[in-house]
Amino acid sequence: MVEKILKKVKSLPPLPESVSKVRQICNDPEGTVRELVPVVKQDPMFTADILKAANSPLYGFSRQITSIDQAVALFGMGTIQGFAISYAVRKSFPISLSPYGVGHAHLMEISTLQNALTLQWGKNQVATHQAEMMTTSLLMELGKVVASIILEEERKADTFKAAIREARTAGEIAEIEKRFLDITSEWIAGLMFKHWKFHDAMVSMMRFVQQPEEAPETIRRHAEILSVVKEAIPFTQPLCEECIQAAYEKADRLGLHAQTLQEAIEKIGR
């Protein structure tokens, strides 16, 4: 099954030139937000998506955001890069998440929640690879797209859907994915990141998000933060009472800021 998944990932189309331009600026140590704005403005629909997100109560910006310049500056390069990749994926090939019992809009909803929590709670807890962590926070569920394709092709979609319906926590989702696919959707996302030649730090964060204690030291804190975010906002039951409690406990166990986590969750859960 893993070999089939790997072949499917390798067959994914390349990301469009517009995303390459965004990535080039974001990955350049001397790249600036000012350089990023004209690239973003080239696609009016993408610009509208960013402005809509910027004015969502999830992010808690203190004023209405009316210009893309403001939005890009407030979000920062990492989140804008994540939005660009997510937008490009949605445009490049049809997305069906039927085996998970949800529509494609659910993917963006969960990804935005995870990004908002990472931005409000986790970003300032790391001094390096902030942009890469913010980008990853918007793409953590992307592996479920390929997982769904494989489940449909293997005619396992219905039995998988029945099993995943009972899952509440991120750990339970991962166990069901391993039972049906031999690997988790997080590992599939890591393979997708590698296929598209994303930053090595992003590949590592994604691969170790379920076992952050095994991550290389350079990105361990990042993987821990993303792991807590996924605990609070699992794909099937985001911000459920059980999930939030598990997230608090994990944050405390990992030596992360549990109190500020509670404050951030209360803000995005309003």
PyMOL commands that set and color helices and strands:
alter all, ss='L'
color gray80, all
select helices_A, chain A and resi 2-10+17-27+33-41+44-54+68-75+77-92+98-100+104-125+130-137+143-153+157-164+170-181+185-195+200-207+212-214+217-232+241-253+258-268
alter helices_A, ss='H'
color red, helices_A
deselect
rebuild
show_as cartoon
